[in-house]
Amino acid sequence: MRPCDLNSGMGRLTRAANDLRDRWRDTREQWTDGACRKFEADYLQALAPLLSQVSAAVTKFAEVIAEAESECADPDRPDSGLI
């Protein structure tokens, strides 16, 4: 991973969120009381919108970084665009 490779980190975050969703689904099959519903409402329901916001921000930031790398690149040096 390059120092400013935000997509790799976002991919790991997405996989972790999917893993959490799958494990929560399995947990809900056994845990069905009020504490379960409170935990889900207090902690898990807010994650999907937050992850969408993070994904959009990371995508935009990656675009800005790529543009900055392009603008700062020295055409005479093949490695000059890498931050």
C-alpha positions as CSV (number, residue, x, y, z in Angstrom):
1,M,0.0,0.0,0.0
2,R,1.3,3.4,-0.9
3,P,1.4,6.0,1.9
4,C,-1.6,7.8,0.5
5,D,-3.5,4.7,-0.8
6,L,-6.9,5.5,0.8
7,N,-8.7,2.9,-1.2
8,S,-7.0,-0.1,0.5
9,G,-7.9,1.2,3.9
10,M,-11.5,1.8,2.8
11,G,-11.6,-1.7,1.4
12,R,-10.5,-3.1,4.8
13,L,-13.2,-1.0,6.5
14,T,-15.9,-2.2,4.1
15,R,-14.9,-5.8,4.6
16,A,-14.9,-5.3,8.4
17,A,-18.4,-3.7,8.3
18,N,-19.7,-6.6,6.2
19,D,-18.2,-9.1,8.6
20,L,-19.8,-7.3,11.5
21,R,-23.2,-7.3,9.7
22,D,-22.9,-11.1,9.1
23,R,-21.9,-11.8,12.7
24,W,-24.7,-9.6,14.0
25,R,-27.2,-11.5,11.9
26,D,-25.9,-14.7,13.4
27,T,-26.0,-13.3,16.9
28,R,-29.6,-12.0,16.5
29,E,-30.7,-15.6,15.9
30,Q,-29.8,-16.4,19.6
31,W,-30.1,-13.0,21.3
32,T,-33.6,-11.6,21.0
33,D,-34.4,-9.7,24.2
34,G,-34.7,-6.0,25.0
35,A,-31.0,-5.7,25.6
36,C,-30.3,-6.9,22.1
37,R,-32.7,-4.4,20.6
38,K,-31.2,-1.6,22.7
39,F,-27.7,-2.5,21.7
40,E,-28.7,-2.6,18.1
41,A,-30.4,0.8,18.3
42,D,-27.7,2.4,20.4
43,Y,-24.7,1.2,18.4
44,L,-25.3,-0.7,15.2
45,Q,-28.1,1.3,13.4
46,A,-26.0,4.4,13.2
47,L,-23.1,2.6,11.5
48,A,-24.4,2.2,8.0
49,P,-25.1,6.0,7.5
50,L,-21.7,6.8,9.0
51,L,-19.9,4.3,6.8
52,S,-21.6,5.8,3.8
53,Q,-20.4,9.3,4.8
54,V,-16.9,8.0,5.5
55,S,-16.8,6.3,2.1
56,A,-17.9,9.5,0.3
57,A,-15.3,11.5,2.2
58,V,-12.5,9.0,1.5
59,T,-13.4,8.9,-2.2
60,K,-13.3,12.7,-2.4
61,F,-10.1,12.9,-0.5
62,A,-8.5,10.3,-2.7
63,E,-9.5,12.3,-5.8
64,V,-7.9,15.4,-4.2
65,I,-4.7,13.5,-3.4
66,A,-4.5,12.1,-6.9
67,E,-5.0,15.5,-8.4
68,A,-2.3,17.0,-6.1
69,E,0.1,14.1,-7.1
70,S,-0.6,14.8,-10.7
71,E,0.0,18.5,-10.4
72,C,3.2,18.0,-8.4
73,A,4.7,15.4,-10.6
74,D,8.0,16.0,-12.3
75,P,7.7,14.6,-15.9
76,D,11.4,14.0,-15.9
77,R,11.3,11.6,-12.9
78,P,9.2,8.4,-13.2
79,D,8.7,8.2,-9.4
80,S,7.9,11.9,-8.8
81,G,4.1,11.6,-8.5
82,L,4.2,9.3,-5.5
83,I,3.7,10.9,-2.2
